[in-house]
Amino acid sequence: MAKRNTYDEDEELEEKFNLHDYVRVAHYLIPYRRRLGIALASILLGNVAMIMGPFLLKSAIDSAIPQHDMTQLWQLSAFFLITLVVAFGCFRYRIWAITEIGQDLLKDMRTDIFTHLQELPFSYFDSRPHGKILIRVVNYINTLSDLLSNGLINLISDLISLVVTLIFMFAINWRLTLASLVLIPVLAVWTYFVQVAQHKAYRELSNKQSNLNAYIHESIAGIKVTQGFAQEANAIETFDGVAEENRQSYMKAIYVQFALWPGVQNISVLTTALIYYIGIQHVGVIVSTGTLIAFLGYINNFWNPVINIGNFYNSLITATAYLERIFETLDEQPEVKDAPGAFALPPIKGDVQFDDVSFRYDADSPMTLKHVSFHAEPGQTIALVGPTGAGKSTIINLLSRFYNVTQGAVLIDGVDISRVTIESLRAQMGVMQQDTFIFSGDILDNIRYGKLDATEEEVIAAAKVARADDFIRQLKDGYHTTVQERGVTLSAGQRQLIAFARTLLADPRILILDEATAAIDSQTEILLQEGLQHLLAGRTSFIVAHRLSTIRAADQILVVNDGQIVEAGTHQELLAKHGEYFQLYESQYKMLEE
Ligand SMILES: Nc1ncnc2c1ncn2[C@@H]1O[C@H](COP(=O)(O)OP(=O)(O)OP(=O)(O)O)[C@@H](O)[C@H]1O
């Protein structure tokens, strides 16, 4: 299980980045190898065209001009013009092709990470702020676009152009060429030291960016509480602290990153100076004027790719700090997953049994549920009651296998649910959380979420049975009214009615319902009760119940306290016992009844 984390805590990396991860990155390029090849070919062609420049110049200075050969000069000029046009065309194509490949790559990576997130269990989302997950899918991946497309292609083309330039340089004058390379080892050592510091700085920066994102996300989610308690100043102060840490680590990272640049720049200038010095000393002896001028042109051609490779390396180190987080998410193993040899749960009748189930949320925390056993017949309604924090929601979460039991087994129609595929299990269950989640879109689509291929007529029929039809028709555009994410424009009761309709449409054999505690006006309450009765009919239902009417109507009431089932029976049976339920009834429900 992932280590728990908050916005003011840097995340520890579970596994450091290693060379194998670069191979994984390369895998993303495989589908684009053909397009990358064409882009690369165009770059090479462009580079060859560019490289011809100094060569043509040399011919002009050393041969055409001294011999006053105008025909040769015109030919050289025409050839030069053609090389410029070719280089320009290739350059344009490259920008277009690389941008497109880069965006495709980003989409692939983003899809992979999003798809993986869909499979991760509740425990993963419980363990860290959602803002820290968000930043991986959006921002971290953005930083890779340029590196993977532009950067990589440039690297290859730069390497090739470096080799070609070196060949030309050696061909022109090997002594000057060796002199040009004399400072390269110094550069290598400098680069090594910078990259160690840079990786560390960027890892810290990625953490601070993640913290900032987490705090912003949390603040927006909690804005109503912040404003309700007039805590805006406090929120701003906290934000300021997190943002300042982000600023400082950014400046540090940039400071280190830019340390590479002066190194490369100084060495390139020193090398050029050295060639001037040697060349001028020996002009006419070991080099002709044309050779020296051409050579100085090649020195530029030589340093450009070296500088580019240095920049690529720089971006690679920066991106590594983000890549390791992306791979960490991709490598997060779903704790709840299909067991080897899992089979599809056949259509169920709805017999449910908890067989001596114990459960804890974290490996190092005490058991939340202890030896819970009960049995529900198909079609029965089971109400779970008990004090807050007793473990009622935990029981129903285990039923849908949102978490794996620590000990014991949950059986449906006699089959241990840990042996069946999660999809086949959840497809036969309807889970309604206390706070109904509404997706942005229209009401129709929100109800249809229960069965994506449902027709409009089916949706409306479900809404009618769930008693949601009346209020929906009164909305501005009826079923086509647009609602915001989380359904902020709807009342709590309306959201619940939509959830009823959604679940009815899904028609699950087992229904799990965390009954809302929110106060609802008596008219909506009647509607909800009616809707609920239709929902419960003919399916095994588990309700974390807060309304007395629901509890009384249940076939079985399970009284949960401190992670155990302390009493079980019908309302009348349990009242007659004068035990915990009786006390709960006296202290909470009786008052409601009166
Ligand atoms: N995701 C979680 N991670 C760790 N501990 C949790 C998690 N969810 C609940 N708990 C703990 O497990 C215990 C049981 O919680 P649970 O939500 O099952 O109680 P409940 O009976 O449903 O309470 P309520 O009536 O207030 O909803 C509590 O002590 C709670 O703090």
The ligand as a MOL file (V3000), in Angstrom:
LIG
                    3D

  0  0  0     0  0            999 V3000
M  V30 BEGIN CTAB
M  V30 COUNTS 31 33 0 0 0
M  V30 BEGIN ATOM
M  V30 1 N -10.0440 4.9040 3.7570 0
M  V30 2 C -9.7760 4.7050 5.0480 0
M  V30 3 N -8.5150 4.5490 5.4500 0
M  V30 4 C -8.2310 4.3320 6.7480 0
M  V30 5 N -9.1480 4.2540 7.7200 0
M  V30 6 C -10.4290 4.4000 7.3850 0
M  V30 7 C -10.8150 4.6430 6.0240 0
M  V30 8 N -12.1550 4.7430 5.9870 0
M  V30 9 C -12.5870 4.5790 7.2500 0
M  V30 10 N -11.5610 4.3760 8.0910 0
M  V30 11 C -11.6490 4.1210 9.5450 0
M  V30 12 O -12.3590 2.9090 9.7340 0
M  V30 13 C -13.2650 3.0170 10.8030 0
M  V30 14 C -14.6660 2.6350 10.3290 0
M  V30 15 O -15.0960 3.5950 9.3970 0
M  V30 16 P -16.4730 3.4690 8.6140 0
M  V30 17 O -16.4920 4.5340 7.5910 0
M  V30 18 O -16.6500 2.0760 8.1740 0
M  V30 19 O -17.4920 3.7930 9.7720 0
M  V30 20 P -19.0730 3.9810 9.6710 0
M  V30 21 O -19.6560 3.0790 10.6870 0
M  V30 22 O -19.5440 3.8290 8.2800 0
M  V30 23 O -19.1910 5.4820 10.1530 0
M  V30 24 P -20.2690 6.6220 9.7220 0
M  V30 25 O -21.5830 6.2210 10.2680 0
M  V30 26 O -19.7330 7.8190 10.4360 0
M  V30 27 O -20.2200 6.7400 8.2510 0
M  V30 28 C -13.1740 4.4420 11.3170 0
M  V30 29 O -12.3900 4.4190 12.4920 0
M  V30 30 C -12.4750 5.1970 10.2380 0
M  V30 31 O -11.6300 6.1740 10.7860 0
M  V30 END ATOM
M  V30 BEGIN BOND
M  V30 1 1 1 2
M  V30 2 1 2 3
M  V30 3 2 2 7
M  V30 4 2 3 4
M  V30 5 1 4 5
M  V30 6 2 5 6
M  V30 7 1 6 7
M  V30 8 1 6 10
M  V30 9 1 7 8
M  V30 10 2 8 9
M  V30 11 1 9 10
M  V30 12 1 10 11
M  V30 13 1 11 12
M  V30 14 1 11 30
M  V30 15 1 12 13
M  V30 16 1 13 14
M  V30 17 1 13 28
M  V30 18 1 14 15
M  V30 19 1 15 16
M  V30 20 2 16 17
M  V30 21 1 16 18
M  V30 22 1 16 19
M  V30 23 1 19 20
M  V30 24 2 20 21
M  V30 25 1 20 22
M  V30 26 1 20 23
M  V30 27 1 23 24
M  V30 28 2 24 25
M  V30 29 1 24 26
M  V30 30 1 24 27
M  V30 31 1 28 29
M  V30 32 1 28 30
M  V30 33 1 30 31
M  V30 END BOND
M  V30 END CTAB
M  END
